Amino acid sequence: MFLSDILNSVNVLNVIGEAEKAEVKGITNSSLEVESNFIFVAVSGFKTDGHKYLQDAINRGASAVIIENSDACPDDLCKHHNVIKVLVNNSRIALAQLSHAFYNRPSEKLLTVGITGTKGKTTTSYFIKHILWQAEYKTGLIGTIANYIGNKKVSTKLTTPEAHNIAALMSEMNTEGCTHCVMEVSSHSLALHRTDGIKFNLAVFTNLTSDHFDFHKDFTSYRDAKKKLFDDLSVKSQSVINIDDKNWSNIILESNAHALFYGKSEAALYRLTNISYDINGTKFDIEFNETLYNFNTKLIGEFNAYNATAAIAVAHQLGMDWEQIQKGVSTMPQVPGRFEVISHDRKKVIIDYSHTTDSLKQALITINSLIKGSRKIYTVFGCGGDRDTAKRPEMGSVAEMYSDKIIVTSDNPRTEKPEAIIDDIVKGMNTNKYKIIADREKAIEDAIINSEEDAVILIAGKGHEDYQEIKGVRSHFSDKEKAEEYLAKCLN
């Protein structure tokens, strides 16, 4: 393939060199990934600027460079190395457009479902994938915990990967015979054009609460980033919308897709009703066209009934019959780090990814509903560094309101001092329910070893993550592994 074959997919300002002679074997925005005859797309990032690495990309064998800043790469340098120089308005958009053209528009060969919202993206995506798998459809998944091509797991660091990685994953799904792709779509990815060029057949809106204000600055910007998924849908697409969330009308205001609603509201096409749950799982009914369908899942809580309902609506619109969907929901395994219950004797630990004010509140409300005051609730949590600071005291206040005892600890402090983050959290607390143990392992140990024999311990914030990032360095750390280790010691 030559650059000229895919360059017409991009809004180009200027081209220096003969694009029809530049061979293309790959695309990347990282100079370290450049190989012979790769396109290097120089993206202005938040920590560094890709334009600084143009010489490195050229030295590694790039056949073309895509840039926003013409001065960053002199014409003479490109001519000397026989490298094509392409000037564009927006390198991020160009990266997406070039990638999907290079991989022959792989999303158009799949039935692609995108899921966005503050909470529930991961669980909803797993529900959809599992229902499709039960119905013998080979399905790909792009998400927070891992990416999957059928049953093959591909590790990930981003909820939604960079545009060229997405296109490559979808292309491999095509090659491996996948018919469907289920994808978590984060607000960051939408704002940064990582999902540009993807044809979504269905898009799901789960809910919207405050999050990521370190990036989006305010709620309106955050909401509008989510909204972009629905603005970009075609008239042939469908959206599945949580009508119980007050933001639903803004989300679909300018969407051309046909909207289908789910939730408890009488106006919902897929009406959620008769929810009940205990430590073993959740039961609920879906009313559709005046017929009631019964469901049960091992996943616990009202929020999981909502996640399941979103998946049910998607599966039904994809042509699954009710019996297939019921089987898929009932056999759905636990999602790692999403209200994951670990039991040893009477003591229970719940590992949950709740890292926002509302998600922590919902997790604790669910625990309180389960035990009805019969056991003590311990909450172990911290907040991530280099992220939204406004939620820290709010989360402290929520933990204090719904817990008997709290241990405030470190999460992923990243480049911040853990003590400074903890100070922000405790500003929201007004009682002596809490203590501070900055070392996360020691905090987990203290909560498990020193709590009552029938206590329920929520370890919140990191969920499935198997690392802790301190001063920019990631080291292996798993809340689940530590919980299991100290629970076992309780029995000795």
N, C-alpha and C positions, 0 to 999 in steps of 0.2 A: 504494500500500500504506500502511496505517495502523499505528501502533505496536501497537494492540490486536490486530492480525492475527498478530503474532509474539511478543507478550509472554507468552503462555501457555507458551512453550517454556522460560521462565526461572523459577527459584525466586525469586520477588519477596517482599521483606519489606514494602514500602510503596510506594504510587504517589500522587504529588501532581499533580492535573490530570486532564484528560479524554483518556486514551490513544486513544480511538476517533476523536479529532479531530486527532491529531498525525500528519501525513504523514511518511513515511520514504522518502528517496531514496538513502540510503547509510549506512554504518556505519564508524566509525574510532575508534582510540584516540589519534590525534594531532590536537591542536587545529588544527595547520597545514593539515590535510587537510579540515577541516570546511567544508561548503558549506551552502547553504540547505536546510533540512529533513533534515539528517543527524542520526543518533544519535551522540552523543559518549560513549564509555565511558571513564571515568576509572580508569586502572590505576595501582596503586602499583608503580613500577619500581625499578631498582637505582641509577639515577643521578638520577632525579627522580620526582615524584609527580604523576600526571595530574590529581589534584584541584586542583593549583595553577593549572590552565589552564582551569578551568570558565568563568570570565568571558570569556576569549578565545573559547572554543567558542560561547558564547551570543552574543557580539558578531558572530561569523561566520555565525550563522543556524541553529544547532542547534535542532531541534524537541524534542529530549529529551536528558537526561543520565542516565547510569547510574552510580551512585556506591556506594561502600562506607561512606563517612563522611558522614552526614547533615548534620553541622555545616559541612561544606566548601561547601555551597550552600544558603543560607537559603531557606526557602519563599517569602518575600516577593520575593526576587530572581527566582525562577522564575515566579511569578505575574505579576510586572511585565512580564516579557519573553514571557509566554505559552509557557513551556517546561515540558515534563513532567519531573518529578523522580522517578526510580525508584531505590529503595534495595535493594541486594542484599548477600548475604554475601560473594560473591567476584566481583569485576568481570572477572577473566580468564575464568572459566567462563561468565559471562554474555555476554562478547564472542563466545566460540565458539558458544554456543547461539543467540544472536540472529542471528549471521552466517549460519549454516547454514539457519535458518528464513527469513531474508530472501531468500536465493538459492535457496529451494525445495529444500533438501537435495540438492545436486548430486552428492555422492559416491554416493548411492543409485542414480543413473542410470549409474554407471560400474562396471567391474570394477576395484577399487582394491587395489593391492599396497603395503604398507608395509614398509620395510626398516630395521632398527636393528642396532646393534652398534658396537664401537669402530672397527673397520677394515672396509673393503670395501663400505660402503654405496653410495658413488658408482659404483664399477665394476660392482657387481651390478645397480644400477638401470639403468645404460647397457646392460648385457648384455640385461636383460629387455626394455627398450624396443626395442633393435635386433632381437631375435628376433621380437617382435610386428610391428615395421615390415616385416621381411622377409616375414612372413606376411600383409601388407597390412591390418593393423589400425591404425587411426589412434589414436595413443597420446599422452597427456600425461605430462610428467615434472616433478616438483618436487624440486629438489635443490641441492647445494652449489655446483656450477659455474654452472648456469643453470636456469631453468624453460623448459619447452617445451610448446607447444600444437600438436600435430602436429609440423611442421618449423619452426614460428615460435618463435624464441628470445626469452625474456623474462629480463632481467638480474635478479640476486638478490644480497642481502647476507647472508642467513641461510640455514643449511642447511634449516631448516623455517621458512617465513614466519609472520607473525602470523596468528591465526585468521581474521580478516576477509579477509586477502589470499589465504589458502588457499581459502576459500569462493568468492571472486571468480574465482580461477584455474580452479577446478573447474567453475564455472558457465559460464565461457568455453569450457572443453573440451566441455561439453554442447552449447553453441551451435554450435561448430565441427565437431561430429560425431565427437568422440573416443568410443571404446568402452572404453578402458582408461586408467587413471592409475597411474603408478609413482612412489612417493614415498619419499625418504629421511626417516627419522623420528629426530630427534636426542633425546638425553636431556633437553636443555634444554626442547625443545618439549613433551615429555611431562610434565615436572615443572611447566611453566608453562601447561598446559592448551590449548596451541595446536592440538592435534589432537583435542580433544574434539568430538564431534558427527560425526566421520568414520566411515563404515561401511567397514571394511576386510574384503575378501573373503579376502585372504591376507596373512600377516605373516611376515617373514623375520628370523631371528636369525643373525648372521654370527659373532660372537665377542665376548669381553669381556676387556679388559685395563685397567689403571689409566689414567684420564684425567679431566679436568675436576674435579679435587678442589678447585679454587678455588671452584667452584659447589656441588658435591654434598658436599663436606667429607670423605667417606669412601667406601670401596668399596661398602659395603652400600647406602648411599643412591643411589649411581650405578647399581648393579645394579637396585635397586627401581624407579628411574625408567625404565630400559629395559623392565623387566618389565610396566609398566603397559600397554604396547601389547598384550601377550598377555592380560593380565587382562581387558581391555575387549572382547576378541573374542567374537562370538556363537557359539552351538553350530553354526551353519551355516558358520562360517568355518574356514579351515585355517591351520596354522602350519608353516613350513619351517625346521627347526632343525639347526644344526651340532652333531651329536652328539659331535664330537671336542673341543668346548670344554667344560671341566669345569663351567661354570656353567649348562649347558642345563637340568638338572632343576629348578633354582631359578627359571629364567626361565618355565617353563610350569607351575609347581606349582599355580597357581590359575586356569589358563586353561580355558575351556569348549570351545575349538577343538580339532579333530582334528589331532594332531601328526604330521608326516612328517619323517623324519630323513635328512640327507645327511652324507657324510664318509667317512673311510677305515675306520671301524669296521665289523665284520661285522654289527652291528645296524642299519646304515644301509639304508634302502629304496633310496636313490640312492647306491650305493657307489663312491667315487672310488678309482681304482687306476691303476697303470702310468704314473705321472707322469714326464715328462722335459721338459727345456727347454734352449734355447740362446739366443743373441742374436737369433735370428729368431722365436722364439715358443715355445709350450708344446703338448705333446701329452699326452693322458690318455684313460682309458677310464672309462665309467660302467657299472656292473653293476646291472641292474634286472630283477627277476623272472628271474634266472638267464640273462639275455641280456646280452652285452657290446656296448656302443655306443662307437665311436671318435670322438674329438673332437680338433680342433686349433684354436689361436687365436694371433693375432699378439701377444697380450699375454704377458708373460714372468713366469715364477715360479710356485712352488707355490701361493702365496697367490692368484694369479689363477686357478689351477685350481679352488680352493675357491670363489672368486667366481662363476666360470662354472657350477660345479655347483649352487650355490644358484639361479642363474637358470634352469638346465635343469630343475630340480625344479619351479619355479614355472610355467615355460612348459608343461611336461608336464601339470601339474594344471589349467592353463587350456585344455587341449584340443589343444595343438600336437602334431603327430606327430613322430617322431624325425628324419625327414629334414629337416623344416622347422627343427627345433632345431639340428641339425648345421650346416645352411647358415647360420643366424643366428650361431652361435658362430664359425664359420670366417671370416665376413666382417666381424666386429666390428672397427671401427676403434680406433685408440689413443685412450684417454681422456686429455684434457689434464691434464698434471701428475701422472699416476699411472704411475710407472716409465716415463717417456717418454724414449726413447733418441734422442739427436741425434748423428749421426756426421759427422765430417769427416776424411777419410783414415783413419788408424789410431786416432786419438784419439776417445774416446767420452765424452759427457756424459749423465748420467741425471738428469732433473728429477723429483723425487718429493715428494709431499705429506706424507711421513712426519714427523710432528710430535709423536709420542709415543715413549716408550722402546722399546716393542715394535715399532712400525712401522719405526723407524729400524733396529732390529736385523734385522728380516726383510728389509728392502731390502739391507742390507749382507751378510747371509748369502747372499742370491740372487746378488749381484755376485761374492762369493767363489766360489760354486759355478760360476758361468759362466766365470771366468778361471783358476780352479785354480792360483793363485800365479804365473801367467805375466805379469802386469802389476801395476803399482803402483795402489793405490786411494787417491784423494784424497776427503776428505769436507768439504764446506763446509756449515755449518749454524749456526743460533742457536736461541733459544727466544722465544716470544711474551711480551710484557709483560702485566702485569695478569692473568696466568693461573697455573695450578698451578706453584708453585715447586719442589715436591719432585722433579719429573721432570728438572730441569735437570742436576744432577750425575750422575744415572742415564744420561741421554743422552750426557753427556761420556764416561762410562765405556764405554758401548757403542761409541761412535765410535772410541775409543782401542783397543778390543779387536779391531775388525774392519777398521780402516783402516791404511794405511801412513803417511799424513800427513793432518793435520786443520787446517782453518782455521776458527776459531771467530769468528763474525761476528754481525751484528744481523739479526733477523727482522722482526717487527712489534713494536717496543718499546712502542708505544702511549704511556702516560703515564709509564713507567719510564725510567730512564737505561740506555742500552744497555750501558754499562760494568758496571753492577751485575748485569745479567742474565748477562753473559759471566763475571763473577767467580763466579757460582753454578755455571755449567757447568763451569769448569775445576777446581772443587773435587773433581770426580769423576775427574780425570785424574792419573796418577802417573808419566808418562814425558814426554820432551821431543818427542813426535811432533807437538805442536800449536804453532800460532802464532795470534796474535790480530790480526785486521784488522776493526775495527768497521764500517767502510764496506762494505756488502754488494757493491756493484758492484766495488770494488777487490779484495775477497776472491775474487769469481768470476774477475776478470781475472788475479789472481795464480795461482790454481789452474790455469787453462787455459793461460796463456802460459808459466808456469815449470815445468810438469809434463813428464814424459817423453812422447815422441811417440806412444807406445801406451798412455798412462795412461787409466784409467777414473775419471771425476770425478762423484761424487754431489753434487748440489746439493739439499739436503733442507729441508723445512719449509713452503715456500710453494706449491709445485706450480703449480696453474692460476692462482693469484692474480696480478693485474696491478697491484697497488698495494703500497706500503709505508706503514704508519701510524706516524708519529713525532710525539709530543706532541699526539696527537689529530687530526692532519691527515693525510689520505691523499694521497699523490703517486703518479703512475704509475711502476710498477716491475715488470718481468717477468723472472724468472729465465731463462726460455727465450729471450727477446729478447737478453738480455745474453750468454748462453751462445753463441748463434749469432753475435753480433757478434765476440766474442773468438776463437771457433773460426775464423772467416773470417780474422782477422788472423794466425793460426798458419800459414795457407797462403800468405800474402803474403811 
